[in-house]
Amino acid sequence: MEYSFAGLPLHVLLVHAVIVLTPLVGLLLVVLAAWPAARRVLWLPALLGAALILPLGLITVEAGKWLKDRVPEAPLIQQHTGMGEDLTPWLIALLVVAVLIAVWALVERADSRRASGGMSRGLRIGVAVVLVLASLTVAIGATVTLVRIGEAGSRAVWEGSFSEDPLER
């Protein structure tokens, strides 16, 4: 498969979307886990965002492999590409937490429509604590992994290829 667009490697273009969207979706999941009113309204966008990031991340990794075969071998490139797939489990975990938050939002909605309001306050708090801890873990893990991979990629591209001082023109 060809992983280029308008003469540019697709990896270079897609990586920016992954870098921006992954921490944003992670942060949104933390907010939704902790804030019931936001969860009632934003569970679907969070679920769709997490569902979008997973294939986007997988395509970005594949586009990176394609690009690796088209640049000279270098230890920094090897390090970056060796780390690239480390993000996949975190993207899967983001989606799983988004699904859990969506299911909980729907359970809460159904419970609020019942006349008896069957769920206890303790159960609501317990589930909220579990969701907050899960979303914090996944958001932090995904973001840290993304930063490590991105830093290695930035070094591979830029280290030694620019001057600290302005060039005379």
Buried (B, 14 or more C-beta within 10 A) or exposed (E): EEBBEEEEBBBBBBBEBBBEBBBBBBEBBBBBBBBEEBBBEBBEEBBEBBBBBBEBBBBBBBBBEBBBEEEEEEEBBEBBBEBBBEBBEBBBBBBEBBBBBBEBBEEBEEBEEEEEEEBEEEEBEEBBEEBBEBBBBBBBBBBEBBEBBBEBBEBBEEEEEEEEEEEEE
